[in-house]
Amino acid sequence: MITLKDALKLPKEEIKNLRDELRKKIDENKALGAYVEQLTGEAINEYGDGVPLLIKDNIQVKGWSVTSASKILQGYVAPYNATVIDNLLKVGLSPFGRANMDEFAMGSSTETSFYGRTRNPRNPSCVPGGSSGGSAAAVAGGFAIAALGSDTGGSIRQPAAFCGCVGLKPTYGRVSRYGLASYSSSLDQIGPITQNVEDCAILFDAIAGFDPKDSTSFEREYQKSAPKLDANRKFKIAVIENYIDQTNPDVAKALWESVKTLEKEGHTIVRKMMGDCAHHVATYYVLATAEASANYSRYDGIRYGFRGEGKDLKEIYSSTRSQGFGDEVKRRLLLGAFVLSSGYYEAYYRKAQKTRKLISDEFATIHKECDIIFAPVSPTVAFEFDSGKTPLEMYLSDIFTISVNLAGLPAISLPIGFGAGGLPVGAQLIAKPFDEQAIFDAALNLEKALK
């Protein structure tokens, strides 16, 4: 598949040929379930002749069905563009299709989708990760040039690692959330999934910047990263030793080999320890589900989407939500309602907020000494479908990624080798707030050194 960098150089007549080629590849790979919908006809023409990108099904594109892969939003058509879509159109990029995802971005395997599971192009018997599994699978499989995903607790980085592509979770506030279907408003960020680090910087440059429509957007002039990419910069890198030690042996081997590569490239390596990430998991699931419980009250069968039957308003609400939400969404909404309820707010929600501050402070302490933090993305490579994992075991697949969202930091996942079954292993590089340039430069250096 042509890279995003090269696609942007194509004349308009060749972009049409590229679209036709892409349609063929999408049809050839339908069994992987990465696309919810491939846009054709007027839906394509509306967005001109831009370079085609895959868009996660929770990002508003005017005139498209946007459903967050849920039954409860069937029939909803977006009346406006998300800010990131308007930004793409300004630089010659355009939405081309909707990517499958875990329902309302709640999941780590893209199995909870109303449309059915997405399969990993590296091994179709394995999950692609989640919740942006459709985006990552299509890019890694060569039937999307690049894609947008969203990351609430690792939902860009983990599928990128499982599928063997590059994914960026930007600093909170760096990319507008206007037009993103909220899961957890204080954690969600839209970000790119691409074939390589340079494409990731290019796509990030296209979507980043202040947006007055988003109250959480950071009002600061954005300096583009791609033109300043420098693979020769040297950094002081903190390697989180106790996290690597918690990964499977094949993953740990690839991670330590990458650390050696970084050292050979002239970076200063410092071994560090961080607190028990079990606390991160508990903090994340209290806060994320609490925010989701509040956000999802809007899905009531009255305003939009699917409507259940009932003789009065209460019955309509109940039947709509009972039939419209999948099991995982119901599980998290119930947990969120519980931690916000009278008598439990102080015991759970308030403590989680305090722990979130401690996690942010721990990152800040390491970043005072080091430029970048090197850590695993997942304890394992992609696991097989129907592996018998409990919901708690599924939650633990994000154990190394969720703290980055809690602290609002930028982090990039890139492939560094292969583990069990020849499946990709990813590592993440974590920078200080708004220092995406540092992780792009370090990731580009590592990507080139590993080729």
Phi, psi and omega in degrees: 000136178299144179284162178297319180303314181286326180297325180292344179270351185288142171291161186302323182294330179281334177295325176298318177296322178298318178298318179296319178296320181294320179301318179298316181294323178297315179297323180292336185247024181302328183297341179281343174067030182279326180263131169283320182206133173261119186283137179223174172058226185297326180298325176284313186300330181302331184255021169068210187250031182288164177297126188285131178235152176270135185241129178300145189287014174243014180246124186294128170233118187305128178089354178263151163292131177228115193235356186052030179054038182235147175296327188291344179252012176297132181096349179280133176239128184295129180270357183206166176269141165298153180302323181297328179291315176300321179294322178298315183298329181293337185245020175085021176246150181214150177291140185236333181195167178258133181268139174295157184199166169294144183307124182052030177066022181257092179160167183234018186213358186054038174260344186270005182295141173299333184271358183102168187287153168260145181251151181284125181295340178285329177199103186298349176276358182247157179287156175267002189088179181196170006273349182273042185294323178296318179298312183291319181296319181292319179293312181294328181278354177083021176236026164211134179292317177197170184210160169256140173230185173226149186230112177255326178211022183128009190288352168260313188290319183293313176294327175299318179293316181295327184263345178087040174229188186253135179220138182242129167259109183289167170304139178301126181098349182282327179241133182300138174263002180294120182096002173265129176294114187292136165257291177233107194298331181273000184238330187296140169212138172278142179204170183271149169235123191220175180281334183206175185292319181297316176300323180298317178294320179298314181290324176297317178302326182291329187254346186280158175133166182289142178224113181295344178284346182247113183293344179263001181288141184273121184277085181207138181297133181265128175261125185298142185270320187302316180294342183255011181303133183218101181285355182262356177296146179248141185229159168264116190245125177271120177262122184276094190297315184290337175285317178299322180294342179270359179271165175298153184305321180293323178290316179300320180300314180295321180295313181293327176295324176291324176299317177298321179297316178299320178295318177297330179283359175100006177279150176272123182257129177236126179275129182230163174239147174234165184297168183302117182287354171298327177293326178295317181298312181298316180299313182299311186287338171289310185289315184295316182288328177296315180292322178297320180301321178285316182297324190272004175296341181289340182272087189238000181084358182258314189278320180193165175078202183296142177231127175278170181270152177180153183275346176213178186299318181299316180293324177296314177304310185296313183290323178299310184286326179294318181274331188277327180268144173280174186299318183292320178296316178301317181301315183286325178293322177295319177297317180297318178297323180295312185289342177266355186284159180302131180096341181242347181303311181292321185290329186243298188297312182297318179294323179296321178296322178293319179294324177301319178296320178296321179295317178299319180295325180294317175299315182299322179297316179293321181290342174293329181264328186235152180283321189221149175249133179253127184209164174291161170265317183218151178292340185224170165282179180305133181262165183282153172297155177054041182277000177079015180291137175284164176306320180296318178297324176294319179299325183287350177290345177258019190299331182262355184254331189292332181296329179297319177291320178299326180268353178072024187267160173274142179210141179240139175252134176220151180287137183235358182161200183226149180241215183304136179070014181070019181273149185296149171244135178245153172237154176242142175248129187241129183245177173291162179305134176066018177250050176301330181302321182297315183285331173297314182295315180294320179294321178296320177298314181292319179300314180293321182292331183273351181288000000 
